[in-house]
């Protein structure tokens, strides 16, 4: 569990448009790495290239290498489905499966992969929901529809669903942007706990959040509208927020951007 | 120019927040009044058709509600009331034929329906001379033919829609969409002729319920494709992505996430398509042929079906006994279709995603 990601020379395209250009970075295992940057700078696109979700969109393609420990995710004969089993993802808007109960939502990944044994599933449900700090709130209504929970609970349900398949890496695409401050706090606490087991990458627009939850922060920027996004710098969060080495980073985090 | 100047310069807009309103009973009063006027004008002018009475009332209603509102409340409110009145009149115009059709069919058909009517065929009954006989053979035939047609058309239509929404890209998908659209417009007679020439003449099969089902399936398929396509498009992409992100392959995502989410709408669509083909007469006439006796084997020999039975009783028996039986069968047909619709709604409600706490 928890693997290192090594990206080198990665560019992503939507059709003929280049969305991100020549990104190289290392993401350390058992740590939280935050991506910050203005809208349209390609943070989410880059995140999605890390579990090959990028290519779900028609016409999207990727050049470059993403090494998960010693395996290239974009190597020949790599099955994207297998990649996504080891690199899980939580989305911006909570998206529990509307036809399924809370229980079924949590074990959806396992059930659809063919695990049927009730005792195994029961254990996973309790473990994952406890891991997502949701167990106490829902343990009496596991058979109720997942869509009936509040937004924050739904997002934690989605996190439980993502960690139930025991991925090595957990990608989070602005997981708190649709949530109120209290639910956000719950998710942030959870991220702090999860990093002991997983490699976590989180995209956020909230710089305080990046400062609170992450160990390392990457700043992305784009030269102008229509230009591809680039990685400006990646460093320890503390350094990025106190003494960044690039002027653009300082401008952005201090609000002097533009 | 300062802000205060701008406000002062605005042309004499009324700044009052209250305005004269018609009393709450006014629309009802205008309705009653205009119906009275319509009836009075109709009676005085000696108009035969009650439809004309109704149209006069509607016209009076529209004019009266506009003028009343314009004099009391002002032009803007009057336009609002006029639009509301127009919507109501349009609604009534749409509902009147529907209600009167149902009412008339029930009125005419109820007398014909009896346990004997529902449980006997026309075998050995001289239709022109006695009121005996029934529609049992027609009910059996309709159910079997529609069931077979659904078994053929629903899976093909469903899979086509899945292809179009989930996989279809480029020229093939465009071609399929185009031909589905063309198929939607195929007249039922043509579908019947096609099966007649292909199945019965070229391949040499005899008349049977099944060959009727083939034609009905052709008519049903595009409807199923269209409605299923719309329902699948409604499934949010986020759910597909959530499933992919769990490492679920695409086919399993479609089968276990997308289809269950849309199943309520899909079932409704299929049921509506079933309701549509249940009333088809032309292809059945050509291919099923119409039998007087009970034939519960749809693969061998002529069968009967409700629409065809109605047509035969009306045009071939063509006397009071025939008319009565035709109305009875029509009522059963309507009840059958309505029952299917209710079932579809029930399934849609039962299976649709729930948000309850």
Interface residues (C-beta under 8 A of the other chain):
Chain A: X51 X53 X56 X58 X81 X82 X83 X84 X85 X86 X88 X89 X91 X93 X95 X97 X98 X99 X108 X109 X112 X113 X144 X145 X147 X148 X149 X158 X161 X162 X165
Chain B: X169 X236 X238 X239 X240 X241 X242 X243 X244 X245 X246 X247 X248 X249 X252 X253 X256 X257 X260 X261 X263 X351 X353 X354 X355 X356 X357
